Amino acid sequence: MTLLFSLTMAVSKEYKELLFNGNLYDISFHIIEGWLRNSNQALELYPQNSVHHISKGIYLFLLGDVGGAIRAEKKAEQLAPKAVSAPNFSLAFLYNFKGKLKLSRNQYRIGLAKKTSYEDEMIAQCIAFTRQSISKFPEKKQLRLALAVLELRRGSKEQGIHALKEFLEDAPYEPGLQDFVEEAKNLLERTKSENSFEGEKL
């Protein structure tokens, strides 16, 4: 058990280093599959540990199994302490990736209402993951809306507005994604109004 815990912690550290160095999508499938096996072994011993389910969801997504990732993150959401927002942000990203605005928006709303959504490192991980995913999947234009929400609410408003403008300047044309376009327009208008109001108070 001690060895497995040490391995899990080592993987987590290695993953974070690669993520923050911008190498998320340079990780070989062979390495990710090893990480996934480690998570599955950990879950055999500790099936109620939400952290292992979160990690499993990340690794499944990186291997291209979006459905499996969603199932893992749903399990993490069920098991995590109520104040933990990481599974909500993971699900929000995955639903955005799948083009499901309402489900994504609801998970961001739930996650942002939790105290742990103010943890700098966790938000930094979410932003880094989303930014690199935008580069990896240019066809998933709606990911810029996910980035905008994170930046506006917990990061840089300037970066959030920039992400919204970039999204609207190169908006998706697919009928199934027009709700994302309307959401981005509304969010940009609300943000401009909030900034004007803050300027008046000063």
Stockholm file with secondary structure:
# STOCKHOLM 1.0

chainA/1-202         MTLLFSLTMAVSKEYKELLFNGNLYDISFHIIEGWLRNSNQALELYPQNSVHHISKGIYLFLLGDVGGAIRAEKKAEQLAPKAVSAPNFSLAFLYNFKGKLKLSRNQYRIGLAKKTSYEDEMIAQCIAFTRQSISKFPEKKQLRLALAVLELRRGSKEQGIHALKEFLEDAPYEPGLQDFVEEAKNLLERTKSENSFEGEKL
#=GR chainA/1-202 SS CHHHHHHHHHHHHHHHHHHHTTCGGGSCHHHHHHHHHHHHHHHHHCTTCHHHHHHHHHHHHHTTCHHHHHHHHHHHHHHSCTTCCHHHHHHHHHHHHTTCHHHHHHHHHHHHTSGGGGCHHHHHHHHHHHHHHHHHCTTCTTHHHHHHHHHHHHSCHHHHHHHHHHHHHTCCCCGGGHHHHHHHHHHHHHHHHHHHHHHHHC
#=GC SS_cons         CHHHHHHHHHHHHHHHHHHHTTCGGGSCHHHHHHHHHHHHHHHHHCTTCHHHHHHHHHHHHHTTCHHHHHHHHHHHHHHSCTTCCHHHHHHHHHHHHTTCHHHHHHHHHHHHTSGGGGCHHHHHHHHHHHHHHHHHCTTCTTHHHHHHHHHHHHSCHHHHHHHHHHHHHTCCCCGGGHHHHHHHHHHHHHHHHHHHHHHHHC
//
